[in-house]
């Protein structure tokens, strides 16, 4: 505890340069507005991260609240041992994993979807419908990925995490993350291939 | 490098995550291999298709909903440390029993005693006996012998030379 306190306030702690870590430390010192700022910055991102992972918006909203409730209650125990974003997403990841174990989310059948022309960039009503259908196709395909591939893909594609950040969030090596992403991309290619006009 | 090696790099090539020399190698191969080129295009298009899944917005009033829920939830760490008053008399009784037991055990040990305690509790006869340890060691052997009767007999024997 004593040495952790030293690390927290040591000038050699690289995470102190993260402005969001500073906000969390301000919150720890009683600045409630700092917590509101953090929530304002990350609420939507966490919501969409969990939503894409679970495929259910209602459940994602519930878990997003749990994430920030947990952050709020960690006020007195927080130690800057990682970038704030990595720490926050790790909480969201753990809650999402636990949720997935408790519930099995049913998949949507893809039989209703026809082959789409994704080369057409012109905006018109048919194109809008196609975009919505394509979004559902993408959602379905991602939901069918193995859990770890899905997590790595979402962090990379939608949250722009680096390989190292993904590795830290998921507790894996960078090489393992690269392997996961390679397999995820290959799975996407195989599953989305029939929806792409050559 | 053959198609298999190039295809293993295509997933990272799609994101521009290769080193410059690897990029050059892949580009060169793709320019002459239609199968790998087709695979790369499929990877690239499927990667781009992911952006079709747009972000969702939180439900209206999500901030007030959060604060309302926060007010109703106790922190798990505080709940773990909450003190149950029902256990107070049980714990107190347990402590008292431990204390009393330790005192009893301690007194029992001292009643059997250290050598100093034993000596302090000796009677006068026992003390005299200890003054002559040799006699004490033989005490059990000689305690039943009537010295005075036998002593007269020994003296008589010496007098009579027998």
Interface residues (C-beta under 8 A of the other chain):
Chain A: X39 X43 X44 X47 X48 X51 X52 X57 X60 X61 X64 X65 X68 X69 X72 X73 X77 X118 X131 X134 X135 X137 X138 X139 X142 X153 X157 X158 X163 X178 X181 X182 X185 X186 X188 X189 X191 X192 X193 X195 X196
Chain B: X8 X11 X12 X14 X17 X39 X42 X43 X45 X46 X47 X48 X49 X50 X52 X53 X54 X55 X56 X57 X58 X59 X62 X63 X65 X66 X69 X70 X73 X75 X76 X77
